[in-house]
Amino acid sequence: MAHPHDVVPSIQAELAALGVQSRVYEASGVPFTCRVVLSYTAFIQWEVPTFGTDAEPYLAMASLTVREQGRVLANASFALD
């Protein structure tokens, strides 16, 4: 199981498995030459699991958007209830 802090490497691994090359940029530093951009928001929460004694991080919510030259191509969200 991937650690929640490994969100970006996990996304990149899935893209690579599909034959898609990727690079990571700060939101304000995406080069104009990038035609397709995947942006994401992820919320990591900490909680003591059932039968556990120490708090552990987990991915509570994630939202991903793929844009081509600013136009939204796809959007996906995940949230634990």
FIBAKE-801870 format. One record per residue (C-alpha): residue in three letters; z negated, y negated, x negated. Coordinates in nm, 3 decimals, always signed. Each point is the difference from the previous one (the first is absolute). Layout:
# residues N
   r      pz      py      px
 ALA       Z       Y       X
...
# end
This chain:
# residues 81
   r      pz      py      px
 MET  +0.000  +0.000  +0.000
 ALA  +0.097  -0.339  -0.140
 HIS  -0.273  -0.253  -0.060
 PRO  +0.038  -0.304  +0.230
 HIS  +0.038  -0.226  -0.304
 ASP  +0.315  +0.196  -0.081
 VAL  +0.195  -0.148  +0.293
 VAL  +0.275  -0.157  -0.213
 PRO  +0.054  +0.300  -0.231
 SER  +0.009  +0.227  +0.307
 ILE  +0.265  -0.215  +0.168
 GLN  +0.202  -0.011  -0.322
 ALA  -0.020  +0.380  -0.035
 GLU  +0.132  +0.048  +0.353
 LEU  +0.284  -0.248  -0.062
 ALA  +0.088  +0.176  -0.327
 ALA  +0.010  +0.336  +0.182
 LEU  +0.267  -0.157  +0.223
 GLY  +0.193  -0.126  -0.302
 VAL  -0.105  -0.363  +0.049
 GLN  -0.094  -0.200  -0.310
 SER  -0.280  -0.252  +0.045
 ARG  -0.183  -0.272  -0.188
 VAL  -0.324  -0.179  +0.083
 TYR  -0.013  -0.381  +0.022
 GLU  -0.259  -0.246  +0.123
 ALA  +0.098  -0.128  +0.346
 SER  +0.083  -0.342  -0.143
 GLY  +0.199  +0.144  -0.292
 VAL  +0.275  +0.207  +0.163
 PRO  +0.328  -0.078  -0.178
 PHE  +0.285  -0.138  +0.209
 THR  +0.211  +0.295  -0.117
 CYS  -0.220  +0.248  +0.196
 ARG  +0.202  +0.064  +0.315
 VAL  -0.251  +0.243  +0.153
 VAL  -0.376  -0.061  -0.006
 LEU  -0.280  +0.222  +0.127
 SER  -0.321  -0.192  +0.065
 TYR  -0.328  +0.151  +0.108
 THR  -0.353  -0.075  +0.106
 ALA  -0.272  +0.259  -0.046
 PHE  -0.366  -0.012  +0.095
 ILE  -0.237  +0.218  -0.199
 GLN  -0.345  +0.061  +0.147
 TRP  -0.304  +0.171  -0.143
 GLU  -0.215  +0.244  +0.193
 VAL  -0.237  +0.289  -0.063
 PRO  +0.182  +0.310  +0.125
 THR  -0.163  +0.256  +0.227
 PHE  -0.228  +0.220  -0.211
 GLY  +0.046  -0.240  -0.291
 THR  -0.243  -0.221  -0.185
 ASP  +0.226  -0.252  -0.174
 ALA  +0.241  -0.249  +0.154
 GLU  +0.367  +0.078  -0.064
 PRO  +0.311  -0.213  +0.053
 TYR  +0.260  +0.092  +0.258
 LEU  +0.320  -0.153  +0.132
 ALA  -0.094  -0.146  +0.338
 MET  +0.324  -0.186  +0.081
 ALA  +0.342  -0.052  -0.151
 SER  +0.307  -0.192  +0.109
 LEU  +0.337  +0.016  -0.178
 THR  +0.312  -0.210  +0.056
 VAL  +0.342  +0.047  -0.159
 ARG  +0.224  -0.307  -0.012
 GLU  +0.355  -0.046  -0.123
 GLN  +0.074  -0.357  -0.096
 GLY  -0.284  -0.112  +0.228
 ARG  +0.108  +0.200  +0.307
 VAL  -0.245  +0.270  +0.119
 LEU  +0.154  +0.348  -0.028
 ALA  -0.310  +0.209  +0.072
 ASN  -0.367  -0.037  +0.076
 ALA  -0.277  +0.261  +0.007
 SER  -0.376  -0.014  +0.057
 PHE  -0.293  +0.238  -0.033
 ALA  -0.357  -0.052  +0.117
 LEU  -0.302  +0.226  +0.032
 ASP  -0.188  -0.032  +0.325
# end
